[in-house]
Amino acid sequence: MIQPESYLVVLICIILRMLCWGSWANTAKLRPGYRFQLFYWDNTRGLFLASIAWGMTLGTLGGSGRTFLDDLLHAPANQLLPAFAGGIIFNVATLLLVTAIDIAGLAVAFPVGIGIALVVGEVSSYAITPAGNSWMLFGVVALVLGAIAFDPMACHLREKERRSASMRGVVLSLGAGILMGTFHPLVAKSMAGENAPGPYAISLIFALGVIACSPPMNYLLMQEPLDGGPRLSMAKFTTAPSPRRWHLWGILGGAISCTGAVLNFALARGAAPLDAIQFATAAAAISVTRHGALPSMPTQVEVESFLSVQQELAL
C-alpha cells in the first residue's frame, strides 16, 4: 500500500483531507427540495464504493506494509471490531449533523458540530496519550469553546422568525459533535499494534459500520423527522425530480467523505495527537467554502514531527 512519507506528500494529504471533510456536505445543497434522509441513501453508497476503490488502487500499489486484501485476510477480528464500531458512531453523528445543517444551515451547524468534536477528540486523546504543550493545547480548546458559544448567539440575533428551529439545529449539532469526537479513538485502536491493518482496510471496515447502521437509523429519521418536516417513504427516493443527476450528487458526496476518511486514517496511523488536526482542518475548510479565506497551513515542524512518529513505529 501507499503511505504518505515525504513532507510534500503529507502536506498535500492534509490539504486534501481538509477540503474533503469540509465540503462533502455541500453536495446535499445541489439537490434543492430533496430531503437529507433521501440524500443519505446515496451518500452511504458513495462511501462504500469509494472505500473499495481506494483499497484496490492506493491500498494495493506501493511497497509499504501489507496490501489491502492481505490486511483484510490476516487482520484478527478483534482488531477490526473497534473500526466497525467507530463507523456506527460516525454514522449516527453524521446523520445528526446533516439534520442540523438542514435546520440551522451549514454556516451554523458545521462549525458548532465540528468544534465540539475538536474539543472532545483532543481532550480524550490527551487523556490517553499526554503529549505537547498542555497550556497551548487547552488554550486553543478554550478559544474553540468561545467560538462555539458566539456562533449560535449570532444566529439567534439574526434569525428573528426562526429562532426555535435554529436552536434545535444547534442542539443537534452539539450532539453530533460529541459523538463525532469519540469515534476516532476507536479507529486508532484498530490501527495500533504489530499486526494492525492499514488505513485502507480500516476504511472499508469503517464504511461497513456506516452501512450496517444506516438502514435502521435513516429509516427511523424518515418516519420521525427531527427537522419537523413530513414523513417520507422510499417512493420519494425513486421519483427524484432528476433521478440520475441527483443520485450522482449523493454518491459523489459519499465518495468525497470517504476520501477524507482514508487520508485521515493514513495520516493519523499510530499518532493520537493528530486527532486535533483532523477536526481543525475540517473546520478551517468551512471558511474556504463560506468566505473564501485561506486556512493556515501546517508548519514543516508539525509535519516532520508526524514523520518522526511514523519512522519510530516502523522500527
C-alpha positions as CSV (number, residue, x, y, z in Angstrom):
1,M,0.0,0.0,0.0
2,I,1.0,3.6,-0.4
3,Q,1.7,5.6,2.8
4,P,2.5,9.4,2.9
5,E,6.2,9.6,3.7
6,S,7.7,12.9,2.5
7,Y,7.0,16.4,3.7
8,L,5.4,17.5,0.4
9,V,3.1,14.4,0.2
10,V,2.0,14.7,3.9
11,L,1.2,18.4,3.3
12,I,-0.8,17.6,0.2
13,C,-2.7,14.9,2.0
14,I,-3.5,17.3,4.9
15,I,-4.9,19.9,2.5
16,L,-6.9,17.3,0.5
17,R,-8.4,15.9,3.7
18,M,-9.3,19.4,4.9
19,L,-11.1,20.1,1.6
20,C,-12.9,16.7,1.5
21,W,-14.2,16.8,5.1
22,G,-15.1,20.4,4.8
23,S,-17.0,20.3,1.5
24,W,-18.8,16.9,1.1
25,A,-22.0,18.3,2.8
26,N,-22.3,20.9,0.0
27,T,-23.4,18.2,-2.4
28,A,-26.7,18.0,-0.5
29,K,-27.3,21.6,-1.4
30,L,-27.1,20.7,-5.1
31,R,-30.5,19.0,-4.9
32,P,-32.8,21.7,-3.7
33,G,-36.0,20.5,-2.1
34,Y,-34.7,16.9,-1.7
35,R,-34.7,15.9,1.9
36,F,-31.4,14.9,3.6
37,Q,-32.8,11.5,4.5
38,L,-33.1,10.6,0.8
39,F,-29.8,12.2,0.1
40,Y,-28.1,10.0,2.7
41,W,-29.0,6.7,0.9
42,D,-26.9,7.8,-2.0
43,N,-24.2,9.2,0.3
44,T,-23.8,5.8,2.0
45,R,-23.4,4.1,-1.4
46,G,-20.7,6.5,-2.4
47,L,-18.8,6.0,0.9
48,F,-18.8,2.2,0.4
49,L,-17.8,2.2,-3.3
50,A,-15.0,4.7,-2.7
51,S,-13.6,2.7,0.2
52,I,-13.3,-0.3,-2.2
53,A,-11.9,1.8,-5.0
54,W,-9.1,3.3,-2.8
55,G,-8.3,-0.1,-1.3
56,M,-7.9,-1.7,-4.7
57,T,-5.7,1.2,-6.0
58,L,-3.6,3.0,-3.4
59,G,-4.1,0.2,-0.9
60,T,-2.7,-2.4,-3.3
61,L,0.1,-0.4,-5.0
62,G,3.4,0.6,-3.4
63,G,5.6,-1.4,-1.1
64,S,4.7,-0.1,2.4
65,G,3.3,-2.8,4.6
66,R,0.7,-5.4,3.5
67,T,-1.7,-4.9,0.7
68,F,-5.4,-4.1,1.1
69,L,-6.6,-7.7,0.6
70,D,-3.8,-9.2,2.8
71,D,-4.9,-6.8,5.6
72,L,-8.5,-8.0,5.3
73,L,-7.5,-11.7,5.3
74,H,-4.9,-11.6,8.0
75,A,-6.0,-9.0,10.5
76,P,-7.6,-10.5,13.6
77,A,-11.3,-9.9,14.1
78,N,-10.9,-8.2,17.4
79,Q,-8.6,-5.7,15.7
80,L,-11.3,-4.8,13.2
81,L,-14.3,-4.5,15.6
82,P,-13.3,-1.1,17.0
83,A,-13.2,0.4,13.5
84,F,-16.6,-1.1,12.8
85,A,-18.0,0.4,16.0
86,G,-16.3,3.7,15.0
87,G,-18.2,3.6,11.7
88,I,-21.5,3.2,13.5
89,I,-20.8,6.1,15.9
90,F,-19.6,8.3,13.0
91,N,-22.8,7.4,11.0
92,V,-25.1,8.5,13.8
93,A,-23.1,11.7,14.3
94,T,-23.2,12.4,10.6
95,L,-27.0,11.9,10.4
96,L,-27.5,14.3,13.3
97,L,-25.1,16.8,11.7
98,V,-26.8,16.7,8.3
99,T,-30.2,17.2,10.1
100,A,-28.8,20.2,11.9
101,I,-27.5,21.6,8.6
102,D,-30.9,21.2,7.2
103,I,-32.4,23.1,10.1
104,A,-29.9,25.8,11.0
105,G,-27.8,26.0,7.8
106,L,-24.3,25.0,7.0
107,A,-22.7,28.1,8.5
108,V,-24.0,27.4,12.0
109,A,-24.3,23.6,12.2
110,F,-21.0,22.7,10.8
111,P,-18.7,24.9,13.0
112,V,-20.6,24.0,16.1
113,G,-20.6,20.3,15.5
114,I,-17.1,20.1,14.3
115,G,-15.9,22.4,17.0
116,I,-17.4,20.2,19.7
117,A,-15.8,17.2,18.0
118,L,-12.4,19.0,18.2
119,V,-12.8,19.6,21.9
120,V,-14.0,16.1,22.7
121,G,-11.4,14.4,20.4
122,E,-8.5,16.5,21.7
123,V,-9.3,16.1,25.4
124,S,-9.8,12.4,25.1
125,S,-6.6,12.0,23.0
126,Y,-4.6,14.0,25.6
127,A,-6.1,11.9,28.4
128,I,-5.0,8.7,26.7
129,T,-1.6,9.9,25.4
130,P,-0.4,13.2,27.0
131,A,1.8,15.0,24.5
132,G,2.7,18.5,23.5
133,N,2.4,21.8,25.4
134,S,-0.7,21.4,27.6
135,W,-1.1,25.2,28.0
136,M,-1.2,25.9,24.3
137,L,-3.4,22.8,23.7
138,F,-6.1,23.8,26.2
139,G,-5.7,27.4,25.3
140,V,-6.8,26.5,21.8
141,V,-9.6,24.4,23.2
142,A,-10.8,27.4,25.2
143,L,-10.8,29.6,22.1
144,V,-12.8,26.9,20.2
145,L,-15.4,26.8,23.0
146,G,-15.7,30.6,22.9
147,A,-16.2,30.5,19.1
148,I,-18.8,27.7,19.5
149,A,-20.7,29.9,22.1
150,F,-20.7,33.0,19.9
151,D,-21.8,31.3,16.7
152,P,-25.3,30.2,17.8
153,M,-25.7,33.6,19.6
154,A,-25.1,35.4,16.3
155,C,-27.5,33.1,14.6
156,H,-30.1,33.8,17.4
157,L,-29.8,37.5,16.8
158,R,-30.1,37.1,13.0
159,E,-32.9,34.7,12.8
160,K,-35.8,36.6,14.4
161,E,-38.5,34.5,12.8
162,R,-36.9,31.0,13.1
163,R,-35.2,31.2,16.4
164,S,-36.7,28.0,17.9
165,A,-35.9,26.0,14.7
166,S,-32.3,27.3,14.6
167,M,-31.7,26.5,18.3
168,R,-33.0,23.0,17.7
169,G,-30.4,22.7,14.9
170,V,-27.7,24.0,17.4
171,V,-28.7,21.3,19.9
172,L,-28.4,18.6,17.3
173,S,-25.0,19.9,16.2
174,L,-23.8,19.6,19.8
175,G,-25.0,16.0,20.0
176,A,-23.3,15.3,16.6
177,G,-20.1,16.8,17.8
178,I,-19.9,14.8,21.0
179,L,-20.4,11.6,19.1
180,M,-18.0,12.6,16.3
181,G,-15.3,13.3,18.9
182,T,-15.5,9.7,20.2
183,F,-15.2,7.6,17.0
184,H,-11.5,8.4,16.3
185,P,-10.0,6.7,19.4
186,L,-11.8,3.5,18.3
187,V,-10.3,3.7,14.8
188,A,-6.9,4.5,16.3
189,K,-7.2,1.4,18.5
190,S,-7.8,-0.8,15.4
191,M,-4.6,0.6,13.8
192,A,-2.5,0.1,16.9
193,G,-0.2,-3.0,17.4
194,E,2.2,-5.0,15.4
195,N,-0.3,-6.9,13.3
196,A,-2.6,-4.0,12.9
197,P,-4.3,-3.5,9.5
198,G,-3.5,-0.5,7.3
199,P,-5.7,2.6,6.7
200,Y,-7.3,1.3,3.5
201,A,-8.6,-1.9,5.1
202,I,-9.7,0.1,8.1
203,S,-11.6,2.5,5.8
204,L,-13.6,-0.4,4.3
205,I,-14.4,-1.8,7.8
206,F,-15.3,1.7,8.9
207,A,-17.6,2.0,5.8
208,L,-19.3,-1.3,6.7
209,G,-20.1,0.0,10.1
210,V,-21.7,3.0,8.5
211,I,-23.7,0.7,6.1
212,A,-24.8,-1.5,9.0
213,C,-26.2,1.5,10.9
214,S,-27.6,3.5,8.1
215,P,-30.8,1.5,7.2
216,P,-32.4,1.4,10.7
217,M,-31.2,4.9,11.6
218,N,-32.1,6.6,8.4
219,Y,-35.5,4.9,8.1
220,L,-36.3,6.0,11.7
221,L,-35.5,9.6,10.7
222,M,-37.7,9.2,7.6
223,Q,-40.6,8.1,9.9
224,E,-39.8,10.6,12.7
225,P,-38.1,13.5,11.1
226,L,-36.1,15.7,13.5
227,D,-36.3,18.7,11.2
228,G,-40.0,19.0,11.7
229,G,-40.9,18.0,8.1
230,P,-43.5,15.4,7.0
231,R,-42.8,11.7,7.0
232,L,-41.0,10.2,4.0
233,S,-41.4,7.0,2.0
234,M,-38.9,5.2,-0.2
235,A,-41.1,6.1,-3.1
236,K,-39.7,9.6,-2.9
237,F,-36.2,8.2,-3.3
238,T,-37.0,6.5,-6.7
239,T,-39.0,9.5,-8.0
240,A,-36.5,12.3,-7.6
241,P,-37.0,15.3,-10.0
242,S,-33.8,14.5,-11.8
243,P,-33.0,10.8,-10.8
244,R,-29.6,10.2,-12.4
245,R,-28.1,13.6,-11.7
246,W,-29.4,13.9,-8.2
247,H,-28.4,10.4,-7.2
248,L,-25.0,11.0,-8.7
249,W,-24.5,14.1,-6.4
250,G,-25.3,12.0,-3.4
251,I,-22.8,9.3,-4.4
252,L,-20.2,11.9,-5.1
253,G,-20.7,13.4,-1.6
254,G,-20.1,9.9,0.0
255,A,-17.0,9.4,-2.2
256,I,-15.6,12.8,-1.1
257,S,-16.3,12.0,2.6
258,C,-14.6,8.6,2.2
259,T,-11.6,10.2,0.6
260,G,-11.2,12.5,3.6
261,A,-11.6,9.5,5.9
262,V,-8.9,7.5,4.0
263,L,-6.5,10.4,4.1
264,N,-7.2,10.9,7.8
265,F,-6.6,7.3,8.7
266,A,-3.4,7.2,6.6
267,L,-2.1,10.4,8.3
268,A,-3.2,9.5,11.8
269,R,-2.0,5.9,11.9
270,G,-0.3,5.5,15.3
271,A,-0.4,9.2,16.0
272,A,-3.2,10.1,18.5
273,P,-2.3,13.8,18.8
274,L,-3.2,14.3,15.2
275,D,-6.8,13.9,16.2
276,A,-6.9,17.6,16.8
277,I,-5.6,18.4,13.3
278,Q,-8.4,16.1,11.9
279,F,-11.2,18.4,13.1
280,A,-9.4,21.7,13.0
281,T,-8.6,21.4,9.3
282,A,-12.2,20.4,8.6
283,A,-13.5,23.4,10.4
284,A,-11.0,25.6,8.5
285,A,-12.4,24.3,5.2
286,I,-15.7,25.9,6.1
287,S,-14.1,29.3,5.9
288,V,-13.0,28.5,2.4
289,T,-16.5,27.4,1.4
290,R,-18.3,30.3,3.1
291,H,-15.9,33.3,2.9
292,G,-13.1,32.4,0.5
293,A,-10.5,32.8,3.2
294,L,-7.5,30.6,3.1
295,P,-6.8,28.5,6.2
296,S,-3.4,28.3,7.8
297,M,-1.1,25.6,6.6
298,P,0.7,23.1,8.9
299,T,4.3,24.1,9.5
300,Q,7.2,22.0,8.5
301,V,7.9,21.3,12.2
302,E,4.4,19.8,12.6
303,V,4.8,17.6,9.5
304,E,8.3,16.5,10.4
305,S,7.0,15.6,13.9
306,F,4.4,13.4,12.2
307,L,7.0,11.7,10.0
308,S,9.2,11.0,13.0
309,V,6.3,9.2,14.7
310,Q,5.8,7.1,11.6
311,Q,9.5,6.2,11.5
312,E,9.6,5.2,15.2
313,L,6.6,2.9,14.6
314,A,8.2,1.3,11.7
315,L,11.3,0.4,13.7
